[in-house]
Amino acid sequence: MSRRKARKQAFLALFQSDVNECPVAPVVERWRSYRGDFDGYALRLVRGVEAEKDDLDVRLGNVSVGWPVHRMSAVDRTILRLALYEMLYVDDVPPEVAVNEAAELARGFSGEESPVFVSGVLRGAGGRDLGKVEHG
């Protein structure tokens, strides 16, 4: 599966987890029971976003002036968390790729203004010296 498709799969699972306020593991298991395999890269993303959600939300809140994370649409919030996770924790994804992929998800799943909003927040996050996290 391409990474673009894996991101979409991860987005759908994370969105469902967010709106249902439930852990991601049962969402992934339901996915597997109804749709079959869940991509390995998508699984890495959903587990990572879930593990780092509080930190991701703090970072997003620091750059999305006037839009607290809890007030963002669930779609935009999920896309932002996913993209910021890739920017910070996935070494072989350049930040600009994560931003562009997030804008594409926003075009497909959110409102007309969302691609610009998502791109702006992520570019602001990237401009705040949020470099990659050291892996130990």
C-alpha positions in Angstrom: 0.0 0.0 0.0 1.2 3.5 -0.8 2.0 5.8 2.1 -0.8 8.1 0.9 -3.3 5.3 1.2 -1.8 4.4 4.6 -2.2 8.0 5.8 -5.9 7.9 4.7 -6.4 4.7 6.6 -4.7 6.1 9.7 -6.7 9.3 9.4 -10.0 7.3 9.3 -9.1 5.2 12.3 -7.9 8.2 14.3 -10.9 10.2 13.4 -13.2 7.4 14.6 -11.2 7.1 17.8 -11.5 10.8 18.4 -15.2 11.3 17.8 -16.1 8.1 19.8 -13.6 9.0 22.5 -12.2 5.5 22.6 -8.8 4.0 22.2 -7.5 3.3 18.8 -6.9 -0.5 19.3 -10.6 -1.5 19.1 -11.1 0.7 16.1 -8.3 -1.1 14.3 -9.7 -4.4 15.3 -13.1 -3.5 13.9 -11.4 -2.3 10.7 -9.7 -5.6 10.3 -12.9 -7.6 11.0 -14.8 -5.6 8.3 -12.2 -4.6 5.8 -9.3 -7.0 6.3 -5.7 -5.9 6.7 -4.7 -2.7 8.3 -1.5 -1.3 6.7 1.7 -1.5 8.8 2.6 2.1 8.3 -0.9 3.2 9.1 -0.7 1.2 12.3 2.6 2.9 13.2 0.9 6.2 12.7 -2.2 5.5 14.7 -0.2 4.1 17.6 2.2 7.0 17.6 -0.4 9.7 17.4 -2.3 8.0 20.3 0.8 7.8 22.4 1.9 11.4 21.7 -1.6 13.0 21.5 -1.2 15.3 24.6 2.2 16.6 23.4 0.9 17.0 19.8 -2.1 19.0 21.1 0.1 21.3 23.2 2.3 22.0 20.2 -0.7 22.6 17.9 -2.3 24.8 20.5 0.8 26.9 20.7 0.7 27.8 16.9 -3.0 27.8 16.2 -3.7 31.2 17.7 -7.4 31.8 18.3 -8.2 28.1 17.7 -7.8 25.9 20.7 -7.4 22.3 19.7 -10.6 21.2 21.4 -12.5 23.8 19.3 -11.2 22.6 16.0 -13.3 20.4 13.9 -12.6 16.7 14.6 -11.5 16.3 11.0 -9.0 19.1 11.1 -7.7 18.1 14.5 -7.1 14.6 13.4 -5.3 15.6 10.2 -3.1 18.1 12.2 -2.2 15.5 14.8 -1.3 12.9 12.1 0.8 15.3 10.1 2.6 16.8 13.1 3.4 13.3 14.3 5.0 12.5 10.9 6.9 15.8 11.0 8.3 15.1 14.5 8.7 11.3 14.7 9.1 9.8 11.2 12.6 10.4 10.0 12.1 9.6 6.3 9.1 12.0 5.8 10.3 15.6 5.0 8.1 18.2 6.8 6.9 19.6 3.5 5.6 16.2 2.4 3.7 15.9 5.7 2.2 19.4 5.1 1.2 18.6 1.5 -0.3 15.2 2.5 -2.3 16.9 5.3 -3.6 19.5 2.9 -4.7 16.7 0.5 -6.6 14.9 3.4 -8.3 18.2 4.3 -9.3 18.7 0.6 -11.0 15.3 0.6 -12.6 15.3 4.1 -13.0 18.8 5.4 -14.4 22.2 4.5 -13.3 24.6 1.8 -11.0 26.6 4.0 -9.4 23.7 5.8 -6.5 23.0 3.4 -5.2 26.5 4.0 -5.8 26.3 7.7 -4.1 23.0 8.1 -1.1 24.0 6.0 -0.8 27.3 7.9 -0.8 25.6 11.3 1.7 23.0 10.2 4.0 25.5 8.6 3.8 27.5 11.8 4.7 24.4 13.8 7.6 23.7 11.5 8.9 27.2 11.8 9.0 26.9 15.6 12.1 24.7 15.7 10.0 21.5 16.3 12.7 19.4 14.8 12.7 15.6 14.9 12.5 13.9 18.2 15.6 11.9 19.3 14.9 8.2 19.2 16.6 6.2 21.9 
